[in-house]
Amino acid sequence: MYQLFCDTNSELWYTEAQELGLRVIRMPYVLDGQEYDYDLGEATDFKHFFDRMRAGAVPTTSAINEQNYIDYFEPVLREGKDIYYISFSHKMSATFEGMDRAIEALKAKYPDRVIRTFDTRAISFGTGFQVYYAAKKWKEGVSMDELEAYLEQLRAHTVVYFVVDDLVYLKRGGRTSAVTAAFGKLLGIKPLISIMEDGTLQSVGRIKGSKKVISEFIRLMREHNCNTGYRIKVMQADCPETGDAMVEAIRAAFGKDVQVDSQIVGPVIGTHCGPGTLGLIFYGDR
């Protein structure tokens, strides 16, 4: 018997995580000198967070440490259960160095227990998409090996694209240079960013003007042979009207019965992409 874990960088909504029976590792962020742990939307004041960013506040994020992971994992091991943790991309945070040390220490303390991890090589609902479907398999009673095989094929078909409204936030996170950020803002150029197969972010194109973003996303869905038998998720960073417009465009292009919805981006991811970001996640050809 094993317990399934995920973290809040999966951006599953809290009610879904509860319904699926997941144990959730909360990732921290700091706003105006106060530290918070993201709770998947249960009590988060999203409006306040993004309004403060627009007003010039500079939130930060940090890695959780070895003891934090021990505190999450050890109670489950004490219950006599094994652990399977589905995480966001290991290329995007130093937090996994602490995780590795914690797992090594816990394996020494509980030699009869198994702790396994799976790197989704994604973030935001790119991770949440994989967690959601894996959790359904887990609840059916599949073994760890069966779950891993399922996740490997799901990861290979998880497509993530996003467009930011202002390059300054990516610049702060080291994702783009100051010159590129200033140039893009001046000309109204929006970088089209995707997650590569190794779990890193990369600019894969440019879109001139906000009005072209939605049509470009629809084109990409067709190009990647979007499978509408799976959920399609639109992530918006405090731009609900744009998110709703994207949902309606998807329904117009792929049918009114497709499983598509829009959800706000959480503060941890929002720190790095900034308000106005629009993201799209679906099952397709990488």
N, C-alpha and C positions, 0 to 999 in steps of 0.2 A: 504494500500500500504506500502511495506517495502523495505528497501535497504539491499542487501547482502554484508557483509564484510568478508575479510579474512586477513591474515598477510603474510609477506614475508617468514616466516618459512614454508609456504606451498610449496614454490619453484615452483609454477606455473610459466611458462615463462611469461614475461610482456605482450607480444602480446595476449596471451590467456586471461589473466586477463582483458585486455582492451576489447577484443571481447565479453567477458561474461558480461561486465558491472559491474564488482566488484569494490568496494572501498577497497583499500589495506592499511593496517597498516604496516609501514616500521620498521623493527627491526634493532637496531644499532650494530655496531662492531667498534673496535678501532685497527688500524694498524699503527705502528711506531709513536704513539702519536697523530694520527689524527682520529677523529670520522667520520664514514660514516653511512648512512642509506641504507640498501640493497634495490635495485630498481628492483629486479627480472630480472636482466641481461640487463636492458636497456642501461646502460652506465658503467657497472662494468668491471674493468680490472682484469679478473680472473687470467691471466698468472702472472701478477705482484704480486697478493695476494699469490698464491701458491709458486711462486719463493722465495718470502720473507720468507715464512714459512720454506722452505727447507734450506734457508740460516741462519736460527736460530731465525728469528723474532717470537715473541710470541703475536699474536693478542688476544684480549679479547672481550667478549660480556657483555651486561648489560641489565637489565630490564628497560622498559620505565615506566614513572611515571603516576600518576593519571591525571595530567594536560594534558599530551600527549593524553591520551584516550579521555578526554573531547574535546580536539581540533579536534580529528578525528570524534567523534560522534555528537557533538552539531550542526554543520551546517546542518546535515541531519534531526535532530529533529526539527530544526527551519523551515525546508521546509514542516513540517507536515507529515513526513514519520516515520515509525517504523524502527527498526534495528534488524537484525539477523546476528550475528558474529560467523563464523566457525573458531575455533582456533586450534593451535597445542596443544599438551598434557599439561594439567595444572600441571602435576607432574614434568615437566622438567624446570620450570622457576618460579621465584618469581614475574614476571611481572603481573600475574593475581591478585595479591593482590591490585595493583594499579588500575587494571581494575574494580575490584569489588567496590572499593571506588568511582571510577568515575561514575559507573552505578547507585550506590545508590544516589549520588548527583544529577545526571541528572534526575532520576525518580522523585525526590522531586521537581525539577524545571519544569519538563514537565510531570505532572501526567497523562495526557491523551495519552501519547506515550508509546509504548511497546519496551523494549530492551531485546532480548533473545540471549543467547550464546549456542554454542554446542562444547563440548570438543571431538575432533576426537581421542584422546588418541593415537596420532601418531605424527610424525614430518617429515620434508622434504616432498617428494612427497607422503608419506603415508597420510599426511594431504591434499596435493594438489589433490590427487586422489579423495578424498571425496568431496573437494570443487568443482572440475571440474564437477562431475556428479550432485551434488546438484545444481550448478548454472544453469545447463541445465533444471532441474525441475523448478527452480525459474523463469526462463524466460518463462516457459509454463504457469505460473500464479498460481502455487500451494500455498495453505495457509501455514502459519508457522507450524501448527500442522502436515500437510501432509509432509512438508519438513523434520520435525524432525523425523517422523516415517520412512521416506526413509533413512535418514542419520543413524539412529540406525541400520538398517539392513545392510547398506553399511559398517559401521564401523566394524560390526561383521565379515565381509568377507575381510577386508583389511589386506593383509599379507605383512610384511616388514622384510627383512633380509639385513644385510650388514657386510662386512669384511673390517677391517682397515689394512693399510700397515705397520703402526708403532704404537705400543701401547702407546707411550709416550704422544700422544695427549689425549687419553682417561684417562691416568693417571693424567694429569693436571686438567682434569675436574672432577676428583674423581670417575671415572667409573671403575678403576682397580688399584691395588696396585703397588708400585714401584717394588717390587720383581717379581710380575707376568709380568710386562712390560719388565723388563730386561731379564727374563727367556724366554719369548715369542720371543723377538728379537734375542736372541742367537740361539734358536733352529729353527727359521723360522716358528713358530707356529702362525697362524692367528685365533683369536677368531671369531666365528660366533655369531653375535649379532642379537637379534630380539626385537620387541616391544611387551610387554605383554598386556593382556586385560585391565589391570589397567592403561596403559599409561606409564609404566616404561621400561627402557632398561634392558636386561638381556643377559648374555652370555649363549648360548644354545648348544655350541659345539666348536670343534677346528678343523682347517684344516691345514695340514702340507704341506706348499709349495703353491706358487701362481698358479701353473698349475692345481691344483685340485679344485680351487674355482669355476670355471665355471661349471664343471661337478656336483659339489655339489649343486649349485643353480638350475640346471636343475632337479636334483633328488628331490629337495624340491618342485619345481613347480608341479611335478607329484604327490608327496606325499600329497600335499594340494589341489589336483584336480583343478589346475589353469583353470579358465574360460576365454578362449581366446576371448569371446565376449566383454570383457572389455579391456581397455588399459593396456599394460605392460610397465613399465618404468624402465630403467636402469639408475642409478645415478652414475657418476664417478667424483672423485675429482682430476681433471687435469691428468687423465690417459685415454685419448680418445681411444687409441688403444685397451685397455682392454675392455672399454665400447662397442666399435664396435664389438669386438670378442664375447662378451656376447650376443649382438643383433643377430649376425649371428648364434650362437649356439641355441638360442631360435627359430629362424626361421627354422633351420634344424630339431629341435625336434618337433615343433608344427605346422609347415606349413609356407610357405613364405608370406601368406596373413595376419598373425597375426598383431595386432596393437601394435607394439613395437618400441621404439626409445630410444636413449641415450642422456642424458643431463648432463651438468656440475653442480656440487654441488656449492651452493652459499657460500660466505665468513662467514656468521653467523654459518651455519652448519659445514662448512669446518674448522672453528676454533677448533671445538671439535673432529672432526674425523680425520683431517689431510689429506695431499695429498696422492693419491694412493688408497683412499677408493673406494670400489665398492659396490653399493647397488641395491636391486631389490624390486620392489613393484608390486603386482598383486592382482586380485580378486580370492579368494580361500577359502578353509575351514580352519578356525583358528585352 
